[in-house]
Amino acid sequence: MHFRFDSASLQASLRLAPHVRLELSCVEETGSTNADLLERARHGRLPDGDAGALSVLIARQQRAGRGRAGRTWQADPGAALLMSLGTTRRLHAGLIGALPLAVGAVAASALQQLGANVMLKWPNDLLLVPAAPEHAERVGKLGGVLVETHALAGDQLGIVVGIGVNGSLPQTALTPGGLPPAALCEAAACTAPAAAVTAALVEALADLLVQPDLPGTIHTLVLQRYPALDYARGRPVQMIQGGAVVLDGIADGIDSDGALRVRSAHGMRRFVQGDCSLRFGGQT
Ligand SMILES: O=C(O)CCCC[C@@H]1SC[C@@H]2NC(=O)N[C@@H]21
């Protein structure tokens, strides 16, 4: 699966609600699509999401792709969808932690509709899960979501939603959380071409970001859609903060603010930051 587009043909293939207006650019190479759109946010050049407007930037290659928690995100040229969507909205700071989960839920649902069995791991991982239940533990990291924001004048926020999805397997070995990488080309039931994958994700994420009631939509996605997509729920996990294991327990789901609940012998603990590593057969 190879990702390479020109803006005009991608734009022509999109089915968007009539009020949605996209400024779409597809580039061969950039540093980071998230960094580019955040720069636009800093200069007041992201469009108005209340009016249904968004910027979408897709790159075939990134020189300095960004992952969560200051990590880098690497992908071979054309091997992954590398995309950011940017807009300005009014969003209470208390909901920023829940937004990546809502984005993940929307992206996972869009990919499921294309036949890939995609689930989620807190806070931002897209997982590819084998369809056969007896192989459900042969899960891999398909991609990730990186939401970055920039406070603007008034109570407006520049919101940049980045997503990376592997079409082909990357060269890298393990990913954060100890999972092997996975790619859409491995999902037997997903025969959609790269253009269809891209269009489905642009349509779904644009629709989310211009929702008139964005806070209510985030809330509903996190509380109602995320649970069915939550791969970790009920499984043994190890919580890692600052490189150290801080808790062994059982993932117990997500709160409305995006916090992960983990149950252990010491009771229930909420996490708003850190990594959640799955433990299979007692191993990390
Ligand atoms: O798993 C993660 O830590 C999040 C990865 C997010 C990667 C995407 S690729 C497009 C966008 N631009 C970036 O620099 N990062 C995000």
The ligand as an SDF file (V2000), in Angstrom:
LIG
                    3D

 16 17  0  0  0  0  0  0  0  0999 V2000
    1.8220    7.3520   18.2590 O   0  0  0  0  0  0  0  0  0  0  0  0
    2.1180    8.5320   18.4570 C   0  0  0  0  0  0  0  0  0  0  0  0
    2.9110    8.8780   19.3490 O   0  0  0  0  0  0  0  0  0  0  0  0
    1.4660    9.5970   17.6070 C   0  0  0  0  0  0  0  0  0  0  0  0
    2.0030    9.5740   16.2230 C   0  0  0  0  0  0  0  0  0  0  0  0
    1.3930   10.6660   15.3570 C   0  0  0  0  0  0  0  0  0  0  0  0
    2.1100   10.7460   14.0280 C   0  0  0  0  0  0  0  0  0  0  0  0
    1.4520   11.7120   13.0890 C   0  0  0  0  0  0  0  0  0  0  0  0
    2.0770   11.5550   11.4390 S   0  0  0  0  0  0  0  0  0  0  0  0
    1.2410   13.0120   10.9690 C   0  0  0  0  0  0  0  0  0  0  0  0
    1.3490   13.9870   12.1260 C   0  0  0  0  0  0  0  0  0  0  0  0
    2.5620   14.7680   12.0230 N   0  0  0  0  0  0  0  0  0  0  0  0
    3.4250   14.4940   12.9970 C   0  0  0  0  0  0  0  0  0  0  0  0
    4.5620   15.0050   13.1100 O   0  0  0  0  0  0  0  0  0  0  0  0
    2.9170   13.5710   13.8190 N   0  0  0  0  0  0  0  0  0  0  0  0
    1.5720   13.1860   13.4260 C   0  0  0  0  0  0  0  0  0  0  0  0
  1  2  2  0
  2  3  1  0
  2  4  1  0
  4  5  1  0
  5  6  1  0
  6  7  1  0
  7  8  1  0
  8  9  1  0
  8 16  1  0
  9 10  1  0
 10 11  1  0
 11 12  1  0
 11 16  1  0
 12 13  1  0
 13 14  2  0
 13 15  1  0
 15 16  1  0
M  END
$$$$
